[in-house]
Amino acid sequence: QVQLVESGGGLVQAGGSLRLSCAASGKIFSSIAMGWYRQAPGKPRELVARITSGGITDYVDSVKGRFTVSRDNAKNTVYLQMNSLKPEDTAVYYCAAGPVLNTRGASAWGQGTQVTVSS
């Protein structure tokens, strides 16, 4: 099955940008949906962004216009470009993959990467 390795988390000031990367192996990259979840302390897990094998994307309302999810089939990699970051974006971000990504979860998960946005 698909394996996912994340990178790109870190500390950034409000208004700044980060790009998360997730390298996939084990399955044909273009045949599955991929995306990103996040979980902040004391809050439920949230599906942030997803992209289908056909390139269709959607986002949670709180990040629309600020975050962009994309994929590069040649590199078997999915990205999350995060701009205009806010303190409320602080969370552990998890790459995910599967035939369906929804609020219940996904079939495969990355290890998680911490994103911290300072005021």
C-alpha positions in Angstrom: 0.0 0.0 0.0 0.9 3.6 -0.3 3.6 5.0 2.1 3.8 8.7 2.8 6.8 10.8 4.0 6.2 14.5 5.0 8.5 17.4 5.3 8.3 21.2 5.5 6.8 22.1 8.8 8.3 24.7 11.1 7.9 28.0 12.9 6.7 31.1 11.0 5.3 34.5 12.0 1.8 35.5 11.2 1.4 36.6 7.6 4.2 34.3 6.5 4.3 31.2 4.3 5.3 27.6 4.4 5.1 24.7 1.9 4.5 21.2 3.1 5.6 18.2 0.9 4.5 14.6 1.0 6.3 12.0 -1.1 4.3 8.9 -1.9 5.3 5.4 -2.9 3.8 1.9 -3.2 0.8 2.9 -5.4 0.3 4.7 -8.7 0.2 8.3 -7.5 -2.3 9.6 -9.9 -4.9 6.9 -9.1 -5.7 7.9 -5.6 -6.9 11.0 -3.8 -4.4 12.8 -1.5 -4.7 15.6 1.0 -4.0 17.2 4.3 -5.6 17.0 7.8 -4.6 19.0 10.8 -5.2 18.7 14.5 -4.6 21.5 17.1 -4.5 20.9 20.8 -8.0 20.6 22.3 -9.7 20.7 18.9 -11.0 17.9 16.6 -9.1 16.6 13.6 -10.0 18.7 10.5 -9.7 17.9 6.8 -7.9 20.9 5.4 -7.5 20.2 1.7 -7.7 17.4 -0.8 -7.0 16.7 -4.4 -8.4 13.8 -6.5 -6.6 11.8 -9.1 -8.2 14.0 -11.7 -6.8 17.2 -10.1 -10.1 18.4 -8.5 -9.4 20.3 -5.2 -11.4 21.5 -2.3 -10.7 23.2 1.0 -12.1 23.9 4.4 -13.6 27.4 4.5 -11.1 28.8 6.9 -8.2 28.3 4.5 -9.8 29.1 1.1 -7.8 31.7 -0.7 -4.8 31.2 1.4 -3.8 27.5 0.9 -3.2 25.6 -2.3 -3.0 21.8 -2.6 -1.2 20.4 -5.7 0.5 17.3 -6.9 3.5 16.4 -9.1 3.1 13.0 -10.7 6.7 12.9 -12.0 8.0 13.2 -8.4 5.1 11.3 -6.8 4.6 14.2 -4.4 1.7 16.3 -3.1 2.2 19.8 -1.7 0.3 22.2 0.5 1.3 25.8 -0.1 0.2 27.9 2.9 0.2 31.7 2.6 -1.0 34.4 4.9 -0.7 32.1 7.9 -2.6 32.9 11.0 -2.0 31.8 14.6 -5.1 29.6 14.4 -3.4 27.6 11.7 -1.1 26.2 14.3 -1.5 22.4 14.4 0.1 19.1 13.5 -0.5 18.6 9.8 -0.9 15.0 8.4 -0.6 14.0 4.8 -3.2 11.4 3.8 -4.1 9.2 0.8 -6.8 6.8 -0.2 -9.8 6.2 -2.5 -11.8 8.6 -0.4 -10.7 11.4 2.0 -13.4 12.7 4.2 -14.1 13.9 7.8 -13.8 10.2 9.0 -10.2 9.8 7.8 -8.2 8.1 5.1 -6.5 4.8 4.3 -2.9 5.9 4.6 -1.2 8.6 6.8 2.1 10.4 7.0 3.8 10.8 10.4 2.7 14.4 10.9 4.6 17.7 10.9 4.3 20.6 13.3 3.3 24.0 12.0 3.5 26.8 14.5 2.4 30.4 13.6 3.4 33.1 16.1 1.4 36.3 16.7 
